[in-house]
């Protein structure tokens, strides 16, 4: 009889433990959702899917940006083909679209900020590989409005579909950004001194 009671108590205890665990998992799930929602709010990333084909500092293989030495950052926007939200094949041709871009750090452009292009850009012919070429739009953005501070590994370009600025497409590319101070700046200055000394010889 005692064994039977122990068995019942064990079953009840196990059920209480499972109930508490389910409640805790549910609470954690709600908390995680609550944290995730603000991260996607504002100029939500869902409104700017990453469909643009871009090349930051196209003349520089390392996409190097010196915040102290560069007045502007060049960004090449190439044509891109993708499926839109309706599942239809769409081609984005930057040479035919309105120049309505913002460029900078992920957080700057996500929050509706970032640098606007200095002008309408320049259409240039770039090599597509295999002996083919295509027209691309090359834009320049004032570096001091990008929101870059030297700690980024990527930079983003947003194209706004209309004047509301709430919808459009995004593109991202890797960068090497050097700030105006800190270890990177000191190392860069030292490297320049070494190179300048070598040239003097």
C-alpha positions as CSV (number, residue, x, y, z in Angstrom):
1,X,0.0,0.0,0.0
2,X,2.8,2.4,0.9
3,X,4.5,1.6,-2.4
4,X,1.4,2.5,-4.3
5,X,1.2,5.9,-2.5
6,X,4.8,6.5,-3.3
7,X,4.1,5.7,-6.9
8,X,1.2,8.2,-7.0
9,X,3.3,10.9,-5.3
10,X,6.1,10.3,-7.8
11,X,3.7,10.6,-10.7
12,X,2.2,13.8,-9.3
13,X,5.7,15.2,-8.6
14,X,6.8,14.4,-12.1
15,X,3.7,16.0,-13.6
16,X,4.3,19.2,-11.5
17,X,7.9,19.3,-12.7
18,X,6.9,18.9,-16.4
19,X,4.2,21.6,-15.9
20,X,6.7,24.0,-14.4
21,X,9.2,23.2,-17.2
22,X,6.5,23.9,-19.9
23,X,5.6,27.1,-18.2
24,X,9.2,28.2,-18.0
25,X,9.8,27.3,-21.7
26,X,6.7,29.2,-22.6
27,X,7.9,32.3,-20.7
28,X,11.3,32.1,-22.3
29,X,9.8,31.8,-25.7
30,X,7.7,34.9,-25.1
31,X,10.7,36.8,-23.8
32,X,12.8,35.8,-26.8
33,X,10.0,37.0,-29.1
34,X,9.7,40.3,-27.2
35,X,13.5,40.8,-27.7
36,X,13.4,39.9,-31.4
37,X,10.5,42.2,-32.3
38,X,12.3,45.5,-31.4
39,X,15.3,44.3,-33.4
40,X,13.2,44.2,-36.5
41,X,11.2,47.3,-35.9
42,X,11.7,50.8,-37.2
43,X,12.8,50.5,-40.8
44,X,12.4,46.8,-40.6
45,X,14.8,44.5,-42.4
46,X,11.8,42.6,-43.8
47,X,10.9,45.8,-45.8
48,X,14.4,45.9,-47.3
49,X,15.3,42.4,-48.4
50,X,19.0,42.0,-49.4
51,X,18.6,41.8,-53.1
52,X,21.1,44.5,-54.3
53,X,24.4,43.5,-55.8
54,X,26.9,46.1,-54.6
55,X,30.7,46.6,-54.4
56,X,32.0,49.1,-51.9
57,X,35.2,50.9,-53.0
58,X,35.2,49.0,-56.3
59,X,38.7,50.1,-57.1
60,X,40.0,48.6,-53.8
61,X,40.0,44.8,-53.4
62,X,39.9,45.1,-49.6
63,X,37.1,47.7,-49.6
64,X,39.2,49.9,-47.4
65,X,37.6,53.0,-45.8
66,X,39.8,55.5,-43.9
67,X,37.4,57.7,-42.0
68,X,40.1,60.3,-41.5
69,X,41.6,60.4,-45.0
70,X,38.6,59.7,-47.2
71,X,36.0,62.4,-47.9
72,X,33.7,60.0,-49.7
73,X,33.0,56.3,-50.2
74,X,32.3,54.9,-53.7
75,X,29.7,52.2,-54.1
76,X,29.0,50.4,-57.3
77,X,25.4,49.1,-57.8
78,X,25.2,46.2,-60.3
79,X,22.0,44.9,-61.9
80,X,20.5,42.0,-60.0
81,X,17.8,39.4,-60.7
82,X,15.8,37.8,-58.0
83,X,12.3,36.6,-57.0
84,X,10.1,39.2,-55.4
85,X,7.6,38.7,-52.6
86,X,5.1,37.5,-55.1
87,X,7.4,34.8,-56.4
88,X,7.9,36.7,-59.7
89,X,11.3,37.1,-61.3
90,X,12.4,40.8,-61.0
91,X,15.5,42.6,-62.4
92,X,16.7,45.6,-60.6
93,X,18.6,47.9,-63.0
94,X,20.2,50.8,-61.0
95,X,20.8,52.8,-64.2
96,X,17.0,53.0,-64.8
97,X,15.8,53.5,-61.2
98,X,15.4,56.7,-59.2
99,X,18.5,57.6,-57.2
100,X,17.1,57.2,-53.7
101,X,19.8,55.5,-51.6
102,X,21.2,55.6,-48.1
103,X,24.6,54.1,-47.2
104,X,26.4,53.4,-43.9
105,X,26.6,51.1,-40.9
106,X,23.8,48.5,-40.5
107,X,22.4,50.4,-37.5
108,X,22.4,53.7,-39.3
109,X,20.5,52.6,-42.4
110,X,18.2,50.4,-40.4
111,X,17.1,53.4,-38.3
112,X,16.4,55.5,-41.3
113,X,19.7,57.3,-41.3
114,X,23.0,57.0,-43.3
115,X,24.6,59.0,-46.0
116,X,22.7,60.2,-49.1
117,X,24.7,60.2,-52.4
118,X,26.5,63.4,-53.2
119,X,24.9,63.4,-56.7
120,X,23.0,61.1,-59.1
121,X,26.1,59.1,-59.6
122,X,27.8,57.9,-62.8
123,X,26.9,55.0,-65.1
124,X,30.0,53.1,-65.9
125,X,30.7,49.9,-67.8
126,X,32.2,47.1,-65.7
127,X,33.6,43.7,-66.5
128,X,31.1,40.9,-65.9
129,X,33.7,38.2,-66.5
130,X,34.1,35.9,-69.5
131,X,34.7,38.8,-71.7
132,X,31.3,40.4,-71.0
133,X,30.5,43.7,-69.5
134,X,27.5,45.5,-68.1
135,X,26.4,49.0,-67.0
136,X,26.5,49.8,-63.3
137,X,25.8,52.9,-61.2
138,X,28.6,54.2,-59.2
139,X,27.7,56.5,-56.3
140,X,29.7,58.6,-53.9
141,X,28.6,59.1,-50.2
142,X,30.1,61.6,-47.7
143,X,32.0,59.4,-45.3
144,X,31.2,61.5,-42.2
145,X,27.4,60.8,-42.6
146,X,27.7,57.0,-42.9
147,X,27.6,56.2,-39.2
148,X,30.8,54.1,-39.6
149,X,33.1,54.3,-36.6
150,X,35.9,51.9,-37.4
151,X,34.5,48.8,-35.8
152,X,32.5,47.5,-38.7
153,X,33.2,44.5,-40.9
154,X,30.2,45.2,-43.3
155,X,28.4,48.3,-44.6
156,X,24.9,48.5,-46.1
157,X,23.2,50.2,-48.9
158,X,19.4,50.8,-48.9
159,X,17.4,51.8,-52.0
160,X,14.0,53.3,-51.2
161,X,11.2,52.4,-53.4
162,X,9.4,55.7,-52.9
163,X,9.6,59.0,-50.9
164,X,8.2,57.3,-47.7
165,X,11.5,55.5,-47.3
166,X,9.7,52.5,-45.7
167,X,10.2,49.9,-48.4
168,X,12.9,48.9,-50.9
169,X,15.9,46.7,-51.3
170,X,19.2,46.4,-49.5
171,X,22.7,45.3,-50.3
172,X,25.7,44.5,-48.1
173,X,29.4,44.2,-48.7
174,X,32.4,43.5,-46.5
175,X,34.6,46.5,-45.5
176,X,37.8,47.3,-43.7
177,X,37.1,50.5,-41.8
178,X,39.7,52.5,-39.9
179,X,38.6,55.1,-37.4
180,X,40.0,58.4,-36.4
181,X,41.7,57.1,-33.2
182,X,42.5,53.9,-31.3
183,X,44.8,50.9,-32.0
184,X,43.9,50.7,-35.7
185,X,44.7,54.4,-36.3
186,X,48.0,54.1,-34.5
187,X,49.0,50.9,-36.5
188,X,48.0,52.6,-39.7
189,X,50.0,55.7,-39.0
190,X,53.0,53.5,-38.1
191,X,52.7,51.5,-41.3
192,X,52.5,54.8,-43.3
193,X,55.7,56.0,-41.6
194,X,57.5,52.8,-42.5
195,X,56.3,52.9,-46.1
196,X,57.2,56.6,-46.5
197,X,60.7,55.9,-45.0
198,X,61.2,53.1,-47.5
199,X,60.2,55.4,-50.4
200,X,62.6,58.1,-49.3
201,X,65.5,55.6,-49.5
